[in-house]
Amino acid sequence: MKTTISAIALFLASASSLSTAEDQNSLEQCFPDDIPWHTYNGNDYIFSREKYNSVCVDSHGKQYQWGKIEGVYPPIDDPDGGCSATCVSGYGRGQARGCTSMKPNKLVGFNYNCNENACYCLYEKNTWSGNDSPCFDSIDTSKHGQGDVYNTQVQQGSTCYSLHVQPASTPTPPGPTPGSSICTYSPDYDCYKTGHPACCSENDGEDCPSFLTMCDNHGEGMSGTSYCTNSPDYDCYKSGRPKCCDQPGGDIMNCPKEQPPCDIDYDATTDVATKKLVKYLRAQK
């Protein structure tokens, strides 16, 4: 295990890009795809990986107060340890020093630094005061981040995980079987902001379709990301666009990644004549 951790630290200390399968494996050991999930006092604390080499910030680009817990080795998604458990319910060393609560109601996420093998539990401003706390190995109360994690800032070796809290599932855990619905598929952070389709964040995903919906993780101001915003095509669709575009919630909640086939049936032998007639009728309006 010591050899593996050393290899991970050396990898993340390097500024070079991922170029080999070994590098990729090291990254996945530090930041596994499994969702860090911890159940505590009747709630599920679910953490979503935002970006590699990053720290979490709020909607104004401000970082959060943090309490550092050292000696947390991969995998950080261990149900009996890791940042997801220690930042929520505590750990032996902190309790021995007199820590009685990790204040999970003010927790917004964590940054995991693989170089340091450390969790940085993140809190809204004014959660903690002073320069030390028995709950942490070190603490920084000078930051002013507030509200949910909104974005990230670049910081090599660290990765931001945002927090979502919901009432504990029944049974607790494991809850839904992974892969049993589109909301339990392996997270796809390239396609989806939270790693999962947008519908999974509404009504516990009960209204999601059976297929993976349209991606919503696009750059600010990017156009052409939805076929629902293209010019109407009445030769293909009765309403000009796929039916899913007009359903409550819109395209990212209802439409599949790939554009649906046409819903207009026609005889191929008379197709040309039919299209000419349709265009003529429209021109007379």
Summary of the structure (lengths in Angstrom):
residues: 285
radius of gyration: 24.0
end to end distance: 75.0
largest distance: 83.6
contacts: 796
relative contact order: 0.13
helix: 26%
strand: 19%
